[in-house]
Amino acid sequence: MRQCKPSRGAAMERISWRGDELRIEPSEVLRFLGYQHRPASSEILRRIDEELSEAVALLDPVALVGGFDAAVAETGLLLDGGVFSKSVTLRERLAGVDRVWLCAYTIGNRLDLRVSELSSDAQMARGLVLDKIGIAALDSLQSMVRAWIENREQPRTVCCRVFPVQGDLPIALQAQILTAIGGPNAPISVNSHHQLSPLKSVAVILGIGESSVAASACAGCEARCLTSSLNRNTSVDSDAPV
């Protein structure tokens, strides 16, 4: 992949927020815990409230973004005239888009370190709740990144988003995105297996257009976070597996 440069005068941007600026709804945490179709006990609700209070101080939200003029061709996605990725999925999902933003965002690694501490101390239930709070925080951060970009692009809006490993897209796309928008001392890195670090980091391509896509990144996602084996096999009512 060639080194892409942002167009229309848009600079690579690093945006930071405070942890308490993220809107993490208990109902979203419950959804990630697998309670979207069944009632939660008062004990579960209490645990979520307690862990939310601790989580705010463990969040370091930051995003790297870059805006590019784009074209969708038979070869895939072209950024500023050069091929960024050869992909049928990109061609289909970004059809008609003439501008994209490459984004990578994270809540940092302190929350996951705390989850590991709790798990090693036989407090699996607390660790599970805190982990799902982290996932809900990532979804909230995605909304904040999107709002920042839409403010730059108004009156147009984010009309579509594409994540690595969707369709025919390889996980290596994460490295491509980060190479295009990252730099020295970037808060997000990628290893030789194209995995992002910190663990709770996301890379995404956002297309700009006239119609708006669903606010939550989880809407329409092909992953199965809400029905994972961890959700099914661990109870948050106690610190023992079911």
Secondary structure, DSSP 8 states (H G I E B T S, - for coil): -------TT---EEEE--GGGS---HHHHHHHTT-TTS---HHHHHHHHHHHHHHGGG---EEEEEEEEEEEETTEEEETTEEEE--HHHHHHTTT--EEEEEEEE--SHHHHHHHHHHHTT-HHHHHHHHHHHHHHHHHHHHHHHHHHHHHHTTSEEEEEE-TTSTT--TTHHHHHHHHH--TT-S-EE-TT--EESSSEEEEEEEEESS---SSTTTT-SS-GGG-HHHHHB-SSSSSB-
